Every structure is written in structure tokens, then in C-alpha cells.
């Protein structure tokens, strides 16, 4: 029997891929000796990744560069990506197809082929890592796990890029011992479109550790307090129509935004509004603790592409675990979650008139929303990472015992 060793591959890094970070905690907590192959991206995520790495004292981190230094690997990978994207995707070898999807495939493969260690499991995150993970698993005799997470063919309006991505999925997913998905509708979509998926198909929602969350505070005489968060506060995230509505209803309601604020968005949409409070981006645990100060979480997905329609955001899970009342737009995924969970919520479109109507209702229901906060918080424990990740642990352990 091989040692409990696991290799994670990603085309991003820990900070840019919270799902990978959660799986890494899960693996180490269950006795796995972990190695992570990830990238320096030259943006906000690098510093945060360095801080996260310090929390994993026994993990072997291998970091590649996605930047122009060193120049030659970047140049070669860029040229190959450009060239392979010119070719018919249906007839090219899987290696070429994967590089056409992401030039970081080339960089990952170079590193994988140098590895001498053997692993019990190789687990891939992000499409550009799927084929390199397949190669690594075959090279080391390991089992292969692929965290598909999102519906990647539906993240673009470029039809050719979408079909290229779908072709890659059709080729690599059947080679996995399991595939995991971040929402039921994403799994359902792939099951309908692709043939020969692995028998083990796991829906692992994007929940968080329950210890991150505190019981919602008693807000008493304060206005109805709403919260929204993302890595960036910017256009195209459903905020534009809600900000003037909040301003018109202030001081009965206020909205707190958490994230890196884009200056152009501030100047155009926030500066002239009342009742909008902006907070800098926070560490995940600090953000989750911060949510206890609010009544209502805004899940304003604009449904901008197919994946956005099918995905359940981190926001939705965090709001539920924090015990907040949820105000959500209508997407198939959010409709399904709120209906099946019977979560205390309201749904709205993004028209100013309807937003104002719904917010006025919530202001009137403020005391009832606050009275029910303990009940919602208890119910939110159903979505904690410790609980929803159990099928993944069982998969890793089941294969280990074969």
C-alpha cells in the first residue's frame, strides 16, 4: 500500500482558489502528506498565498511563474497556446488541446515530468491542470481526482473557446477516479453533455468551516444592515442598480461592500450615493466573522453567462452559515437552493422599481428578520465544510484501502 501522499495541481494559487485551500486543509487533517504545484501570478493573490503557506507547515509547495520571468518558458508556452488555438480542436492531440485551453498546461507538464515522488492521489483544480494531473497520475501510478467545480464551457461567450473547453472535458474527465462539482446543476449539465463520466460524481458545495462564523449580533435600533462581498467591487456584478435604491431609502437601510474597490466604479456609482459603506478586502475568516454584524446578505448574481446561472456562489454559502436573511436574484441555481433549503429569503430582479419594493418590505420586516437569526444560524450549520466534505474524504480513504 502506498503512503498517504497527495499532489494538488492548479493553474492559479491558494489565495485565488479557496476551494483548493479547503481541500488542502482537509487532506492534511486526514493524515495526507501533501504537495501543491501552483503559480506566482503577479497580482494581489501572491502576497496572500505566501501568508496562507505559512499556515501549512508540513506541506511541500512548488511555485511556478506565470509571468515573463523566466522569459523563455513564458515565450514558448505563449506561442504554443496561440498556435494550437488556430488548429481544429476536434482532431488535435489532448496535450495540444490542453495547451490551447491554457498555456500553463505546458509549464505544469514540464514540472510534473521532473517529479520523482510517488503519490496515492493526484487532484486537479482548474481546467489547464486537468491533463497534467492525468499525466502525473499515470506517471506515478496514482488515483486521479478532478475538481471540475464550475461549468467552464459556459464561462465565455466565445463559441470556439467554449467548444474547445467542452472537448477537453470530454477527453480528460472519463480518466478520473472521481469528479467533484460545486453545485448540483453543474453536475447535471455535465452529465447530460458528456459521455463516460466517472462513476463517482460528487457535489461538494462551497461551504466553509463552521468555526469561522459567529452568531449574528443583536442590532436593535440600527437600520436594516445589508452586506455584499467579492474580491473586487466593480461593474457587472449586480451592484449598479441597487446602489441608488439603497441611497434613496437611507437612513432606513445601509449597504456594506467588502472587497478591492475599483476607482472608476467608485467615481461613477458610489461617490454620490448615501448609505453605502466600503470595507477593504479581508482574510476569509475575518470576513466570515464580520458577517455577524448584518441582517441581510445580497446574492445579486446577474446571470451573465451559463456558469453564472448554474453556480452557487461563495456568498450564498457564507450568508447561510452566518445565519443571514438572503436577498437573491433569480438564477436556476439560487432558485433551487432557496427552494430546497426553505431558507428565509426574498428574490428580486435587478430593476430599480422591484428592488425598491422588496427592500421596503424587508425594512418593514426588520424586527422579524432579527428575531429569527438564531434559527437561521443553527440551520446554516448544515452547510459547514466539515459536513459537506465527508464524501470527498470517503473517496480518498476508500481508494486508499483498495
N, C-alpha and C positions, 0 to 999 in steps of 0.2 A: 504493500500500500504506500502510495506517495505521501510525502509530508503535506501538511495543510498549508500549501503555498498558493497564493492567488496574484495574478497580474491584471491590473486595470490599465486600459488604453483609452486615451481621449485626444481629440484634436484641439481641446481648449485647456483648461486647468481647473484646480479645485474651486477657486472663487467664482469662476464663470460657469461652473457645473455643480450646483448644490446637490443634485441627485447623486453624482459620483462621490461627493464628500460624505453623504449619509451612508452610502454603501461601504465606503472605506471604514467608517466608524463601526458599521455592522460586522464587517469581516474581522477587524481586529478584536472586537468584543467577543467574537465567537472563536477566537484562537487561531486565526489565519495569519500567516506571515505574508505581509503584503508588499508588493512593488507597484508603483504608479509611474506610467510613462505619459508625460504631459508637456505643455508648451509654455514658453515665455511669449506673451502676446504684445508687449509694448504698450499696454493700456492700464486702466485702473485695477485690473484683476491681478497684476503681478505682485504688487505690494501686499494685497490681501491674501494671496496664495502663500506668500512667504510666511505670513503670520499664522495661517492655518497649518502649514507644515510643522511648525514648532509644537503643535498640539499632538502630533503623531510621532512620538519619539522613536518608535521601533519600525517605522515604515521606510522603505527604500524609495526615494524619489529620484527619477531620472527626468531632467528637463531639457527639451529640445528648443531650438529657436525658430519661431515663425517669422522672424524679422530678416532684414537684408544682411545681417551679420550672423554667422559667416556667409559671405556673398555667394560662393559657388553653389552650395546646396540649394539656396533660395532661388538662384537663377535657373538651375536645372529643373527644379520642381515647378517653377512658374512656366517655363517653356513647355514642359510636358503637359501640364494642365491645359494650357492654351491649345496645343496641337491636338490632344486627344478629344477636346470638346468640338473640334472641327469634323471628327470622323463619325460615321454612323454608329450610334451607341449599341444597336442590337447585335452587331457582328464582332465587336472588339473583344479581346480577352478581358477577364474580370479585373486583372491588375490595371489595365489601361482605363477601364470604366471607372474604377475607384479613384484613380488619379484625376480623371475628368471631373468627378464629383468634388474632390478636394486635393489640392496639391500636397497637403500634409500627409496624405497616404504614403507618398514617396519617402518622406522623412521618417515616418514611423517604421516603414519596412526596412530601411537601412539600419535602424537601431535594433529592430527585432532580430534581424539576421546575425547580429553580433552577440546576441544573448547566449550564454552558456547554461544558465539555470534551467531547471525543470519546474513545472507548475502543475498543481492539481486542477486549477481553474484559470482560464483567461476570460476576462469580462470586458466587453467593448462598450464605450459610450461615444455617441456622435457618429454619423454615417461614414466619415472619412476614416474612422478607426475600425469599421466592421471587417473589412477584408484583411488588414494587417493582423487583427485578432485571430481570424481564421487561420492565417499562415502561422502565427505564433502557437496556436493550439495544436496544429498538425506537427509543427517542428518539435514541440516538447511533449507530445502525447497527452495534452491536457484536454479537459472538457471545455466547451465553448459556451459562454453566456453572452447574449446581445441585449443590451438595454435599448430597445428601439425608442422608447419614451414617447416621441411625438409622431405625427403623420407628416414626415418630411417631404414627400412629393407635393403636399398641399401648402408648403410654406412660401411658394413662389407663384407669380403669375406668368413666368416664362415656361411655356408649354414644353419646349425641348428639355429644359433643365428638370422639369417635373418628371417627364418620361425617362430621362436618364437615371434619376434617383429611383424611380419605381423599378427599373431594370436591375439596378444594383441590389435593391431589396430582394427581388425575386431570386437572385443568384446566391446571396450570402445567408439570408435568414434560414433556409432549409438546412444549412450545415450546422446550425446551433443546437445545443442540447436543451436550451430554453431561450425564449424571447420574453422580455418584460415590456409592459406598456404603462403609460402614466394615466390612462383614462379608459373606461370601458368602450367608448365609441371609437377610439383609436384602434384598439384590438379588433373590434368588429369590422372596421373599414379594411384593415389589412387582411383579415380572414376572408373577406369577400373578394378582394382583388388579387391575392397571391395564392399560388398553389404550393402544396407540400411544406407548409409551416411546421415547426417542431410540435410534437405532442404537448409539451409543456409550454403553455402560453399564460403568463402571469400578469394580472392587472395589479400594479403596485402604485397606489395613489401617492401624490407628493406631500404626504404628511410630515410632521416634524416631531422631535422628542417632546413628550408632554411636559417635562421639567422646564422647558423654555417659557411656558405660559403661566401667568398669574390670574387669579380670579378677577374679573372686571371690577373696577373701583366703583364706589358709591359716589356718583357725580352730583346728586342733589340739585341745587339751584342753577347749575350751569346750563348753557344752551345745548341743543342736540349736537353731539360731537361726532363728526364723521371722519373717516380716515381712508386714505388710499396710498399704496406704496408701489414702487418699482425701482429698478436700478437707475433709470433715467426718468425725469419729469419732462415730457416733450410732446410733440404733436402725434396724432394718430393713435392715441391710447384711450380715447373716450372722454378726455377731460375737457376739451374745448367747449362743449355745450353746457356742462354742469357748472363751470366756474361763475358765469354771470348769474345763473339761477341762485346759487349759494349767496352771492353778493346781494341779490335783491331781497333775500329772506333774512339776512343778517340784521340784528344780533340773535335771532331765534335759533340759528343754526350756524355752525362753522365747519370748515373742511381743512384737515391737516394732510399735507402731502409730504411723503418721505422719499428721498432719492436725490440723485445728482441733477440739479436744475439747469436746463439749457437756457442760456442768456436770451436767445431770441424768443423762446417760449415765454419767459418771464416778462419781457418787454411787451409782447403782443397780447398776452392772455391774462397775466396775473397782476401786473403793476397797478392797474386802475380798479381792481376789484377789492371788495371788503370781505372780511370773514375767511380769508384764505391764509393759512399759516404753513410755511415751508420749513422742513427739517432736513438737515444733511443726511446722506445715506448712512445707515447704521449697520453694525455687525448683526448677523442673523438673530442671535439670542437677545441682543439689546432691543432689536425691532419687535420681537415677539413679546418681550416684557412691556414694551411701550404700548402695545395694543390694549392693555388693560384700562387705559385712560379714556376709552371711546365707547360709544353706543352702537354705531353703525359702520360696517365695512363696505366700501364701494367696489364691486366687481364689475367694472364698466367695460367689458370686452366688446370691441367694435365689430367683431365677426369679419375682420378684414380679409381673411383667406380661409381655406378649408380647414387647416390645422387649428386656427383660432376658434372655429366653430365646434371642433371636436375635443379640444383640450380643456382640462380643468386646471386653472392657474394655481400657482403657489399662494396667491392672495386668498382664493376661495378656501383652501385648506387652513391657512393661518387664521382667517377670520372665524372659521368654525371652531378651531381648537382654542381660540381666545374667548369664545362664547359670545361673539358679537352678533347682533342682528345684521342680516345681509341685504343690501340693495344691489340687485344684479340686472344686467341686460339679458335679453333673450338670445341665447345661443343653444344649440341642441345639447351640448354637454352640461351647461349650467342649468338648463331646464330639467334635465334628467336627474342631476344631483339634488337639486332643491326639492323635486317631487318625491324622489325615493327616500331621502333623508327626513322629509317633512320638516325641514329647517324653517325656523321663524324668519320670514323674508318677505320682500316685495320685489317685483320685477317691473322694469320700465324700458321703454325705447329711449333713444337719445334726443328726442325732440324737446326743446325747452319747455313747451306747454305741459307735456306729460311729466317731465322731470319735476317741474314746479308743483304739479298736482300731487305727485307721490310724496315729495318732501314735506309738503304741508300736512299730509296725512300722518307722516312719521313724527312731525313736531307735535301734533295733537296726541299721538300715542306714546310720547316720550316716557311718561311715568310707567306705563305698562311694559315697555321695552326694558326699562331698568329693573322692574320687579322680576322679570324673567331671566335675568342674566345668570343667576346661579344654575338654573335648569339647563340653559344653553351650554354653559361651561362644562357641566357634567356630561352632557350629550356629545360634546366635541371630543371627549376622550376616546371615542370610537375610532378617531382618525389619527391617533398618535402613531409615530413611526415604529415604536416597539411592537405594536399590534399588527399594523398593515404590512410590515416587512417579514413577518413569520413565514409566508410561503417561499420567500427568497432564501431564507436560512434553511428551510426544509429541503429545498432544491440542492443547495450546496452540500448539505450533510448527506442527503440521500445518495448523491452521486459518489461522495467520498466513501460510502460504505459498500458500494457495489463491488 
